[in-house]
Amino acid sequence: MAKPQKKEKPQDIHANNLAILKDKIKNGQTDGVYIFYGDEEYTKNHYSNLLIKQSESKLNVTSIYGSDFNLPDFIAACDTSAVESFDMFSMFDEQDQGSSDDESAYRVIKLYSPDFTELTNSDTEYFLSYLQKLPEKTIVIFWFYDGEEDALSKAIYKKLSEFALIVNFRREPPSSSILITWVLRHFSKAKLNVDRYVAVYLCQVVGNSMTDLKNEIDKLIDYLKFENRDTLEKADIDYICIKSMQAQVFDISNGALSGNFIKAAKALNVLRDNREKPILILGTISKAVHDLCVTDNLIKKGVPVPVISKSMNINEFGVKNMSAILLDRNRDFKGKTTFSSQCAKLCIEYDKKIKSSRTDSYELLLELIFKLSYLGKAAR
């Protein structure tokens, strides 16, 4: 008996709708209603700008924010004919320029997290009916920032979803080949050489936000040109780039677990200055310890590294790194217990302390990484 297929989640369907959006833009069939949401602001802005370009003039673009939304102004913005761009210093008379209406230009109305609380039931019905029969060459974009996805659960958006194209702009995973290729393309345009492993390292350090990556890529390009060099090295990334919160926490957990307290403490200071929540930092450290425990258990069972990598959804480099840590640190315990199990006990202990103690949480985290860094070494 065949297994029933899993129902695709709405977020996944919306992410796949990006392909439909690309085709609509390519074929010039962009009239209609769009709902843009998701955590990748870079691509969200990119495709929004491609739609806005069809307006051919800023005069044809209307932006409405939050509670500024009202139905009469929205309808008026949609019903206003698009105008062509013109040169105010032209020597020709207005009569020679022909009609001010531009048959090729679109009207674009962009609604940023619109507030519909003032709409009556009849207003809402009229609004939805109007959106279904928009004037020709009119584009309406509902725009939501990262973290505002819950708005789509409201009844009005459920009805909108019946005829609007909803696109979820997701961040690519840091190891995604799509993201790495995108990074390499920027350096290639600047005629700079970058090995693939260096591009991967850049994503590990900066994170997978394309906006953050683009800022750091531009800085690196300027730096290499200033240095009169044509090849990017990992050392350049360490020197120039701002590390993401995830990378800083990785430095904390990796430094502590490998016995490098100074590295871990420096990373913790950066996060403290940035006021990152201690409980989130502890959660990431605990996740690293959990992965270490699972890896320890699987290695003892003789499971090969590629299989561990696939089962834990961690790249092979990460598994090999944890294996090296276990090989080094387990020697501190002389077989009576294991390094990973003791790390787990410490995380549980400090989870309780951070949640219940009046002691400064960052001081408790510093104490935790100190104990993790020197765990068992006194017994050598």
N, C-alpha and C positions, 0 to 999 in steps of 0.2 A: 504493500500500500504506500503510495507516494506521500511524502511529508507535505503538509500544507505550507504554502509559501508565506513567509513573514510579510505582514503589511508594512509598506514603506512609510516611514514617519513623515509628517508634513514638512519638517525642517529639511529633510533630505530631498523631498520633491522640490521644495523651493530653491535649494542649492542647485539642483539640476536644471532649473528654469533659466539659469544664466546662459545656457546654450541657446535657448529660444530667444532670449534678449539679444544675443549676438547676431542671430539670423535676422531678426526684425530690423536691427540697425543696418546690417549689411544690405538688406533688400529694400531699405527705405520705407518700411511699413511700420512706422512708429506711432501712429495715432493711437490714443487710448489711455488707459489708466494703469499705473505701476505702483507697486508697494515695495520699497527697498528697506531691508533691515539686515542685521548681522554685525559681526565684530570686526570685519575687515573694511575700515573706512577708506582705504586707498582705492580699492577696486569699486567700491560704492560711489566714490567721487568721480572716478574715471568714466564709468558708464553713464552717470548722471550728466556729466559734462558733454558726452557724446550726444545725448538727447538734446541738451540745451543749445548745442552748436547749430541745430537745425532752425533755431529761432532767427538766426542771422543778425540779430540786433538785441541789445540789452532792453530795448523798449518793449520787446515781445516776451519778456520773462517777468513773472510776478512771483515773489516769495512771501509766504504767509506763515507766521510763527505762532505755535501754541494757541494761547487764548485770544490772539488777534484775529483768529478765524471768525468770519460771519458769512452767512449764506449769500446776502445780496452782493457783497464785494467779490466773492468767489465767482458767482454767476457773471458779474460784469467783466471780470478778468478773462473769463472763457469766451464771452461773446464779442469782445473787442477784436476787430480784425487786425491781423498782423501787418506791420508796416515794414517797408524796406529801409535798409540803412542808407543814409545819404551824406554827402559832403556839404557841410554848412557853408564852406568857402567856395562852392562851385560857382563858375562864371555864368552858368546857364540859369535862365529864369525857371521858376517853379513849373510853368506851363510846359516847358521843354522836357522836364523830367518825367512827365506822364503821371499816372496815378500813384498816390502814396501807398496804396495797398500792394503787398508783395505776394503773388500767388504761390511762390515756392517756400515762403517762410511759415514757420509754425508758431503757435502760441504755446508757451510752456508755463504751467502753474505748478509751483513746488510748495507743498504743504509740509512744514517741519513739525512733527509730533502734534498735529492739530487737536484742539480741544473742542469736542462736540457737545459738551454738557449743556449748552444753551439751546441746542436744537430741540424743537418739539417733535413729537412722533410724526406729525404731518410734514414738518421740515425735513426730517430724516428720509421719509419716503420720497419726497420730491428730489432731494439731493442724490439719492441712489438712482432714481429714475433718470435724472439729468446726466449723471456720469455714464450711464449705459448708452446714451444717445448724444455724446459730445459733438460739438461742431466739428466740421472737417478740419484737418491739420491742427488738432489741439492735443496736447500732451499734459497729463496730470500725474505728478509724482508725489506719492506719500512717502516721506522720509523719516526713518527712525534711527536714532543713534544706538550704539552698543549698549545693551542692558535694558532697552525699551521694548523687547519682544513681547512682553505680557500684554501690551496694548492690542495685539492682534487677536487676542481671545475675546474681545468685546464683540457684541452682536453685529454692530455696523460693519466691522471688518470681515466677519464671517460671510455677510451678504456681499461685500465687495469682492471677496475671493472668488465668487461665482463668475465674474467677468474681468477682473483685474489680473495682471501678471505679477505674481508675488515672487520676489527674488531674495534669497538669503545669501548674503555675501560673507562667506566663511573664510577664516584664516587657514592657509595651508599648514600642515604639520611642518615643524622645523626641518625634517629630513626629506620633505616632499621634493620629488624631481622637478615638479612644476616651479616651485619656489626657487630652487637652486638654479634652474635654467634662466629664470627671470633675473636673478642677481647677476649671473654671468653675462647676460645680454647688456646690462647697463655698463659694465666694465669694458665689454667689447666695443660698444659705441664710442667709448672714450679712448679706444685703441690701447688698452692696458691688458696685460696678461695676468690671468688668475687661474690657478689650478682648481679643479673641482673640490678637492678636500679642503682648500682654503675657503671656498664659498660656503661649504658645509659648516666650517668652524665659525664663520661670520654669523650664520643663522643661529648657531648654538649660543653664541655670545650675546647677540643683540635681541634675539627672539624672532618670532614669526610674524610680527606686525610689519606689513609692507611699508607703512608710513615711517616707522622707526628705521627700518632697513634702508629706505631711500635716503633719509637724512644722513645716516652713517656712510652709505655708499658715496654720496656727494662729498662728504668730508674726506674720505679716503682718496677719492679721485683728485681733489684739490691738493692734498698732502703729497701724493706721489708726483704730481706735476711740479710742485714747489721743490721737491727733492730731486727733480729731473730723473725719475726712475720710471720704468715701464712694467714692473712686476710687483704684485701685491704679495706680502708674506704674512704669516700668522702674527709675527711680532708687531707689524703695523696695526693690526686689529686690536691687539692688547694695548698698544700705546695711544691710539686715537679714539676708539669706540667706547660708548657708554654701554655698560652691561645691563641687560634686562634684569628684572627682579628674579626671574627663574634662574638666570645664570649666576646671580649673586648667591641665591640660596643653594645652588649646586656647589658653588665654591665653599659654602659653609659645610654642607654635608660631606662633600668629597674630602675637604681639608681635614675635618674632624675624624672621619672614618679611616683616613690614611695616616693619621697621626700628625698632621701639619696644623697645629693650633694657631700659629700666626696668620696663615692664609685664611682660616675660618673666621678668626676674630676680626680681621680687616674687612671681610665681606659683610659681617654682621654690623660693623660700624656704619658702613654705607647704607644698609637697609634701615638702620636706626635713624640716621640723618634724614632719610626719605620718608620716615614715619610709616613704614610698612607694618601691618598688624602682626604682633608677636605670635598670635595663635596660627596665622597662616604660615609663618616661617617654621614654627614647630611642626605643623602638619606636613610640610614638604620634607623636613628632616626625618620625620617618622615614616614617610613613604619610602625614603631612601633606605632606611633601616629595614623596613618590611621587605623590600626587594632584595636586600642583602641576605636576610634570613631565608627567603625562598630559594635564592641562588645557592646558598650554602647547603640547603637540604637536597636540591636537585643534583649538585655536583657530587655529593656523597653517594647518591644513588647511581652515579655513572652516566647521567644524562649529558649528551654532547652539547657544546656551546650553541650551535645553530638551533637546536631544538629548544633550549632554554630561552633563547632570544625570541623565537616565534611564539612560544607559549606565554611569555610574559609581555610581549609586545614592546620589547626593548632592543635597540640595535646591538649587534654583536660586540661592538667596541665597549658599550656599557657593561655587558656581561663579563667581558674579559677584564675590564677594570675592577669590577667587584670581585672577580676570582683572584686577581692579584692582591687586593686588599685582604681577603680572607686568608690567602696563603701566608701573607706577612704577619697579620695580627693574631691569627689563631695560635701562633707559637708562644704568645704571651700567657696562655692558660694551661699549658702542659697537660691537655686532655681531660682536665676535671670538668670543664664546661666549654662553651664556645664564645668567641668574640661577638658573634651576631646575637646570641641569646642575651648576653649581658647588655648590649646596646639597646635591645628591645625593652629590657627592664628599666633602663635609665629613661627612655622616652616615656614610658607609662608613668614613672615617678614624677617627671617634670611636667607632664600634661596635667596631673593633679595639682602640682604646686602653682603653675601658671593660672589655673582656673580658680584656685581658692586662696592663694597667699596674697598678702598686701605688698610683698616685695616687688620691686620694679621688674616687670616681665623680661626686659632686655638683659638685666643682670642675671636673671635665672637662665636665660638662653645662653649667656656667656659661660655660666657655670656648667651648663649641660655640655656645650661643645668642648670645654676644658676636660671634663671627665671622659667624654668620648675619645678625645685626642690621646689621652694618657691611660686609657682603660687597660689594666693588666700589665702595664710596662714595669711597674714596681716589682713585679714577681720574677722578672728576668734574672 
